[in-house]
Amino acid sequence: MINYVFLKTKEISFILFVVLAITGCSFLGRPMVKSNQNSRREYVNRHRELTSEIREAIIEAKIIKGMTKDEVIASWGEPSKINKPFTNQFGNYYGETWEYNRLLAIPIFIDFENDIVESVNDSLK
């Protein structure tokens, strides 16, 4: 009985490994997206003024430099946490940062400057 359970566990682990290898672990790099593809397409269709680059990013659930906060929400949904801008005791200014959680509890941070995406900090890249 113990060998059977152990064998099943090894088989499941192997299958999971194969699935991750085939997908390239790509889903680990994205947050647990709250907005679905239909709502992303609806947003893009309602906002004809978007550049083709931003339209494509939203449809593909990506975040790129130059997006507005509304466009980020359209692509990934509401952030898990928002860190407001502040200046530390040394006079260094830090803009607003949004945090998105994903699998493995490794967050993605989106930095804004004047309500526009300045950078996306992804520790898995």
Steps between C-alpha positions, in 0.01 A plus 500: 500500500778743590683433172178561306444839670865595447479404132183704451667800667801467270271473194307812600825689560631393161180607324511838673864539399418422136211748495721775646778419252263514203337827605836650581369601843357807325197516727730542801616835364156653486284593792184313570310710245164616629370644173407248232574519131147612410514797737847592367369496143195705600726761659716521188192529276360785715831690490587553134758762596741235631820442308530164328779404742284566807195336341702183436648503852156522662356222286800278585480591874840671499622822658733733312664833571273793413168342603260694721361364825166429330677301229689297762172421677344404166787260437559348847213614720535676834840475673549300818661798669572866422800677650447877491780738400736618773831672561738333744713673764782544245279689257462211253159502332320173432195504273186293532553125473235237437557143611346198330521152647556189291568135545784414737425823693764697306351845436529720194544874567381768258651845555307808392622851433221757450246214473689338209689167519868576538622144557392143573719324757474126461749302706455190280643671190 
